[in-house]
């Protein structure tokens, strides 16, 4: 077995991503010699102990990061600024601080100014997930064949960046670097906007009259079922993502609304060629995802 990348990995927050990383670390043995888990509630930490994928649990974030050579923020991005302020005085020189947040400019904004000069800050985003949350939701195969985007700032220690890249490779990820602002624009269209649409469609269905709503539930076709799966995602996490990627999300939403209006006009005026072209382009994107094993 290869030497563990880190002596002590501390995970702050233990939902789907954090608990999957912890399970992989326990299973493989070459990611961290020790895994420490912090969560907001003792109830969550008690469940982590029952599940058995942590070597130690700590309710105090400052105490959790003491002696760690890698600290990973796995909480909702809206909590990052407060967490970073709590742990900054306790981070050992040479520690690598990283995260798994779905927005990157806000992470750089909220954490960057608080990071001690002796600590290496390497933001990252594993693009993998399900609609489930909490410590029970993780599983070791979550990142297999999925992309993790690393968004280091200019001047970041290259050895630290490579260690985080290797951590994700050992978790099964494909790894690529990306500039934070570009990351946020890409994720706005491929992840954040689809979730916004799913939440909105399910809200529209829920607002229908009682009899119609019951028919929606009883006779939901596969398209609506897919939306409900996405809409079952953690509300706090997605609230924070929407608010922290506001500009890129609103830009993509505006473009989508313009395209939706164009499709509405095509339906209204019977423009069959336009409709068929849009459907075919959707099929083409689906085929591309399948070919790249991302579907």
VORO-971190 format. One record per atom (N, C-alpha, C): residue in one letter; y, x, z. Coordinates in steps of 0.2 Angstrom, whole numbers, plus 2048, in hexadecimal, padded with zeros to 3 digits. Atoms other than C-alpha are relative to their C-alpha. Layout:
# VORO-971190
AYXZ/...
# end
This chain:
# VORO-971190
X7FA804800/X800800800/X806804800/X7F97FC800/X8128067FC/X803800807/X7FC8007FA/X81D80B80A/X8057FA800/X7FC805800/X8277FC810/X8078027FE/X7F97FF802/X8397FB808/X804801806/X7FB8007FA/X8417F7819/X7FC800807/X8038007FA/X83D7FA82B/X8007F9803/X7FF8067FD/X8447EA831/X8057FB7FB/X7FD805804/X8497DB826/X8027FA804/X7FE8057FD/X8547CE82E/X8027FA7FB/X7FE806804/X8557BC826/X8047FC804/X7FB8047FC/X8647B282C/X8007F97FC/X801806804/X85F7A0827/X7F98007FE/X807800801/X84D79B824/X7FE7FA7FC/X802806805/X84C78D816/X7FB8037FB/X8057FE805/X84278E806/X8008077FE/X8007F9803/X84879F800/X7FE805806/X8027FB7FB/X8487A8811/X7F9800802/X8078017FE/X8377A1816/X7FB8037FB/X8047FD806/X8307A6805/X800808801/X8007F87FF/X8367B8807/X7FC802806/X8047FE7FA/X82F7B9819/X7F97FF7FF/X808800801/X81E7B3813/X7FE8057FB/X8027FB804/X81E7BF805/X800807804/X8007FA7FC/X8237CD811/X7FA801804/X8068007FB/X8157C881D/X7FA8027FC/X8067FF805/X8087C780E/X8008077FD/X8007FA804/X80D7D7805/X800806805/X8007FA7FB/X8117E3814/X8048067FD/X7FC7FA803/X81C7EE808/X8077FF7FF/X7F9802800/X82C7E580A/X804802806/X7FD7FE7FA/X8307E781C/X7FB801805/X8057FF7FB/X8277EE82B/X8017FB805/X7FF8057FB/X82F7E1836/X8057FA7FD/X7FB805802/X8377D0832/X8027FC806/X7FC8047FB/X8447C883D/X8037FA7FD/X7FD806803/X8497B683B/X8057FD805/X7FB8047FC/X8597AD841/X8017FA7FD/X7FE806803/X85D79B83F/X8057FD805/X7FB8037FC/X86A78F846/X7FD7FC806/X8038047FA/X85E785852/X7FA803802/X8067FD7FD/X85078A85E/X7FA7FC7FD/X805804803/X84677C856/X7FD8037FA/X8027FC807/X846785845/X7FC806802/X8037FA7FE/X84279584E/X7F97FF803/X8078027FE/X83378D857/X7FB7FF7FB/X805802806/X82C787847/X7FE8067FC/X8017F9804/X82E79983F/X7FA803804/X8067FD7FC/X82379F84E/X7FA7FD7FF/X807803801/X81679284B/X7FD8027F9/X8027FE807/X816796838/X7FD807800/X8037FA7FF/X8137A883D/X8028057FA/X7FE7FB805/X81D7B182F/X806805802/X7FB7FC7FD/X82A7BA83A/X7FD804806/X8027FB7FA/X8277C9846/X8047FE806/X7FB8027FA/X8367C3851/X8057FB7FD/X7FB804802/X8427B5851/X806800805/X7FA7FF7FC/X8547B5858/X8057FA7FF/X7FB805801/X8607A785B/X8078037FF/X7F97FD800/X86F7B385C/X8008047FA/X8007FC807/X8747BA84A/X801807802/X7FE7F97FE/X87C7C9852/X7FA804802/X8067FC7FE/X86C7CE85B/X7FA8007FB/X805800806/X8617C984C/X8018067FC/X7FF7FA805/X8697D7841/X800807803/X8007F97FD/X8697E584E/X7FA8047FE/X8067FC801/X85E7F3848/X7FD7FF7F9/X803802806/X85B7EB837/X8038057FA/X7FD7FC806/X85D7F6827/X8017FB7FA/X7FE805805/X85D7E681C/X8017F9803/X7FE8077FE/X8667D5820/X8017FC7FA/X7FF804805/X8647C7815/X8027F9802/X7FD8077FE/X86F7B7816/X7FD7FB7FC/X804805803/X8647A8812/X8037F9802/X7FD8077FE/X86F79A819/X8047FD7FA/X7FC803805/X87A78E80F/X8068057FF/X7FA7FC801/X889798807/X8067FE804/X7FB8027FC/X89578E811/X800803807/X8017FD7F9/X88F796821/X801808800/X8007F9801/X8907A881A/X806804804/X7FA7FC7FD/X8A27AD820/X7FF800808/X8018007F9/X89E7A7832/X7FB805802/X8067FC7FE/X88D7B0832/X8028087FF/X7FE7F9801/X8957C082B/X804803805/X7FC7FE7FB/X8A27C0838/X7FC802806/X8048007FA/X8957BE846/X7FC8077FF/X8057FB801/X8897CC83F/X8048077FF/X7FD7FA802/X8967D9839/X800806805/X8007FB7FA/X8987E284A/X7F9803802/X8077FE7FE/X8857E384C/X7FC8047FA/X8047FD805/X8807EB83B/X800807800/X8017F97FF/X87A7FC83C/X8028047F9/X7FE7FC806/X88180A830/X7FA8017FB/X806800805/X87780A820/X7FD7FA7FE/X804807801/X8717F8821/X8027FE7F9/X7FF803806/X8707EF811/X8017F8802/X7FF8087FF/X8787DD812/X7FF7FD7F9/X801804806/X8727D1805/X8007F9801/X8008077FF/X8717BF802/X7FC7FC7FA/X804804805/X8687B17F7/X8047FA7FE/X7FC805802/X8777A67F4/X8017FE7F8/X800802807/X87979C7E4/X8078017FD/X7F97FE803/X88C7A07E2/X801807802/X7FF7F97FE/X8917B27E2/X808802801/X7F97FE7FE/X8A47B37E1/X8027FE807/X7FE8027F9/X8A67A97F1/X7FC804805/X8037FC7FB/X8997B47F9/X804807801/X7FC7F9800/X8A37C47F4/X8067FE804/X7FA8027FD/X8B37BB7FA/X7FF7FF808/X8018027F9/X8AC7B580B/X7FD806804/X8037FB7FC/X8A17C4810/X8038077FF/X7FD7F9801/X8A97D3807/X805803805/X7FB7FE7FC/X8B87D5812/X7FD802807/X8037FF7F9/X8AD7D5822/X7FB805800/X8057FB800/X8A07E281D/X803806802/X7FE7F97FE/X8A27F2826/X7FF8057FB/X8007FB806/X8A580181B/X7F9804800/X8077FC800/X894809821/X7FA7FC7FE/X806804802/X88A7FA81B/X8017FE7F8/X800801807/X8857F7809/X7FF7F87FE/X800807802/X8887E5802/X7FE7FF7F9/X803801806/X87D7E07F4/X7FE7F87FF/X801807801/X87F7CD7EF/X7FA7FF7FB/X805802805/X8707C57E6/X7FE7F9800/X802807800/X8697B47E1/X7F97FF7FC/X806802803/X8577B07DE/X8007F97FD/X800807803/X8567A27D1/X7FA7FD800/X8068037FF/X8487997D8/X8017FB806/X7FF8057FB/X8467897E2/X7FC7FA7FF/X803807800/X83F7787E6/X8057FC803/X7FC8047FD/X8467697ED/X7FF800808/X8028007F9/X83F76D7FE/X804805804/X7FD7FB7FC/X84777680C/X7FD800807/X8027FE7F9/X84477D81E/X7FA805800/X8057FA800/X83778A824/X7F97FE7FD/X807802802/X82878081F/X8008007F8/X800801808/X82E77F80C/X7FE8067FC/X8017FA803/X82C791808/X7F88027FE/X8067FE802/X81D7997FE/X8008067FC/X7FF7F9803/X8197AA7F8/X8018017F8/X8007FF808/X8187A67E5/X8077FD7FE/X7FA803802/X82A79F7E5/X8038047FA/X7FC7FC804/X8327AD7DC/X7FC8037FA/X8057FD805/X8237B27D0/X8037FE7F9/X7FD801806/X82B7B57BF/X8067FD7FF/X7F9802800/X83C7AE7C4/X805805800/X7FB7FB800/X84C7B77C2/X804800807/X7FB7FF7FB/X8567BE7D0/X8068047FD/X7FA7FD802/X8687C37CC/X803804805/X7FD7FC7FB/X8707D17D5/X8078027FE/X7F97FF802/X8837D27D5/X804805804/X7FC7FB7FC/X8897E27DD/X8078017FE/X7F97FE802/X89B7E77DE/X8018077FE/X7FF7F9803/X8A27F67D5/X800805806/X7FF7FB7FB/X89F8067E0/X7FA7FF805/X8058017FB/X8907FF7EA/X7FA8057FF/X8057FA7FF/X88380C7EF/X7FA7FE7FB/X805802805/X87680C7E0/X7F9800803/X8078007FC/X8678107EC/X7FF7F9803/X8018077FC/X86B8007F6/X7FF7FB7FB/X801805805/X86C7F67E6/X7F98007FD/X8077FF802/X85C7FD7E0/X7FB7FD805/X8058027FB/X8537F97F1/X8007F8800/X800808800/X8597E67F0/X7FC7FE7F9/X803802807/X8537E67DD/X7F8801801/X8077FF7FF/X8427ED7E3/X7FD7FB805/X8028067FC/X8417E07F1/X7FE7FA7FC/X801806803/X8427D27E5/X7FA8017FB/X8067FE804/X8367DB7D9/X7FA7FF803/X8068017FC/X8297DB7E7/X7FF7F9802/X8018077FE/X82C7C97EA/X7FE7FC7F9/X803803807/X8277C67D7/X8067FE7FB/X7FA802804/X8397C47D0/X8018057FA/X7FD7FC805/X8407CA7BF/X807801803/X7FA7FE7FD/X8507D37C4/X8058027FA/X7FA7FE805/X8617D47BA/X806800804/X7FA8007FD/X8727D97BF/X8057FC7FC/X7FB804803/X8817CE7BC/X807801804/X7F98007FC/X8947CE7C0/X8017F9803/X7FF8067FC/X8987C17CD/X8037FA7FD/X7FC806803/X8A47B67C3/X7FB7FD7FA/X804802806/X8987B67B4/X7FA7FC803/X8058047FC/X88A7B17C0/X8017F9801/X7FE8077FE/X8937A27C6/X8017FB7FA/X800804806/X89779C7B5/X7F97FE7FD/X807802803/X88579D7AF/X7FD7FB804/X8048047FB/X87E7957BF/X8047F9800/X7FD807800/X88B7877BD/X7FD7FB7FB/X803804805/X8837817AD/X7F97FF801/X807800800/X8717857B0/X7FD7FD806/X8028037FA/X87077F7C2/X8047FB804/X7FC8047FC/X87F7787CB/X8027FA7FC/X7FF806804/X88476C7BD/X7FA7FB800/X806804800/X8727657BB/X7FF7FC807/X8008037FA/X8727627CE/X8057FB801/X7FA8047FF/X88375A7CE/X7FE7F97FC/X802806804/X87D74E7C0/X7FA7FC804/X8068047FD/X86C74A7C9/X8037FC807/X7FE8037FA/X8757467DA/X8047FA7FE/X7FB805802/X88273B7D0/X7FB7FA7FD/X805806803/X8747317C6/X7FD7FD805/X8048037FA/X86A72E7D6/X8057FC804/X7FB8047FD/X87A7287DE/X8027FA7FD/X7FF806804/X87E71C7D0/X7FA7FB800/X8068057FF/X86C7157D1/X8007FD807/X8008037F9/X86E7137E4/X8067FB801/X7FB805800/X87E7097E1/X7FF7FA7FC/X802806804/X8766FC7D6/X7FE7FB805/X8028057FB/X8736EB7DD/X7F8801802/X8077FF7FD/X8636EA7E8/X7FA7FF7FC/X806801804/X8586E27DC/X7FF8057FA/X8007FB805/X85C6EE7CE/X7FE807803/X8027F97FD/X85A6FD7DA/X7F9800801/X8078007FE/X8496F77DF/X7FC8017F9/X8037FF807/X8446F77CC/X8018077FE/X8007F9802/X84B7087CA/X7FB804804/X8057FD7FC/X84070E7D8/X7F97FF7FD/X806802803/X8317057D1/X7FE8027F9/X8027FE807/X8327097BF/X8038067FD/X7FD7FA802/X83A71A7BF/X7FC8047FB/X8037FC805/X8367237AF/X800808802/X8017F97FE/X8327367AF/X807803800/X7FA7FD800/X84473A7AB/X8047FF806/X7FD8027FA/X84B7317BA/X7FD804806/X8047FD7FB/X83D7387C5/X802808800/X7FD7F9800/X84374A7C0/X806801803/X7FA8007FD/X8547467C5/X8007FF808/X8018017F9/X84E7407D6/X7FD806804/X8027FA7FD/X8457507D9/X805805801/X7FB7FC800/X85475A7D6/X8057FD806/X7FB8037FB/X85F74E7E1/X7FD800807/X8027FF7F9/X8537507F0/X801807803/X7FE7FA7FE/X85A7617F2/X804800806/X7FD7FF7FA/X862767802/X8087FE7FF/X7FA802801/X87375E804/X806805802/X7FB7FB7FE/X87C76B80E/X8018067FB/X8007FB804/X877779803/X8047FF7F9/X7FD802806/X87D7707F3/X8077FE801/X7F98017FF/X88D76A7FB/X804807800/X7FD7F9800/X89177D7FE/X8008037F9/X8007FD807/X88C7827ED/X8057FD7FB/X7FB803805/X8977757E4/X807802802/X7F97FE7FE/X8A67797EF/X8028077FF/X7FF7F9801/X8A478C7ED/X7FF8027F9/X7FF7FE807/X8A278C7DB/X8047FB7FC/X7FC805802/X8AF77F7D8/X8038007F9/X7FD7FF806/X8B87867C9/X7FB8007FA/X805800806/X8A978A7BE/X7FC7FA7FF/X804806800/X8A077A7C3/X8057FB7FC/X7FC805803/X8AF76F7BE/X8028027F9/X8007FE807/X8B17797AE/X7FA7FD7FC/X806802803/X89F7767A9/X8007F8800/X8008087FF/X8A17637AF/X8047FD7FB/X7FB802805/X8B07617A4/X7FD8007F8/X8047FF806/X8A6768795/X7FB7FB7FF/X806805801/X89775D798/X8037F97FF/X7FD807801/X8A274D79A/X8037FF7F9/X7FE801807/X8AA751789/X7FA7FF7FB/X806801804/X899753781/X7FC7F9801/X8038077FF/X89374378A/X8047FB7FC/X7FC805804/X8A173A782/X7FF8007F9/X8027FF807/X89D741771/X7F97FC7FF/X806803801/X88B73B774/X8017F8800/X7FF808800/X891729779/X8037FE7FA/X7FD802807/X89C728769/X7FA8007FB/X806800805/X88C72D75F/X7FC7FA801/X8048067FE/X88271F768/X8047FA7FD/X7FC806801/X891712766/X8007FF7F8/X7FF801807/X893716753/X7FA8017FC/X8067FF803/X88171974F/X7FF8067FC/X8007FA804/X88372B74A/X7F9803802/X8077FE7FE/X87072E74A/X7FF8087FF/X8007F9801/X872740743/X802804806/X7FE7FC7FA/X87C746752/X7FC7FF806/X8058017FB/X87073E75E/X7FA8047FF/X8067FC801/X861746756/X801807801/X7FE7F97FF/X86A757756/X800802807/X8007FF7F9/X86D756768/X7FA800804/X8068007FE/X85C75176C/X7FC8067FE/X8037FA803/X85575F761/X802806804/X7FD7FA7FC/X86076C76A/X7FD800807/X8038007F9/X85976677B/X7F98027FF/X8077FE801/X847768774/X8008087FF/X8007F8802/X84B77A76E/X801804807/X7FF7FC7FA/X85277F77F/X7FA800805/X8078017FC/X842778788/X7FB8057FD/X8057FB802/X83778277C/X802807802/X7FE7F97FF/X84179277F/X7FE801808/X8017FF7F9/X83F78F792/X7F8801801/X8077FF7FF/X82C78D790/X7FE8077FD/X8027F9802/X82B79D785/X801805804/X7FE7FB7FB/X8347A7792/X7FD7FF807/X8038027F9/X82979F7A0/X8047FF805/X7FB8027FB/X8387987A9/X8007F9801/X8008077FF/X8337867A7/X7FB7FE806/
# end
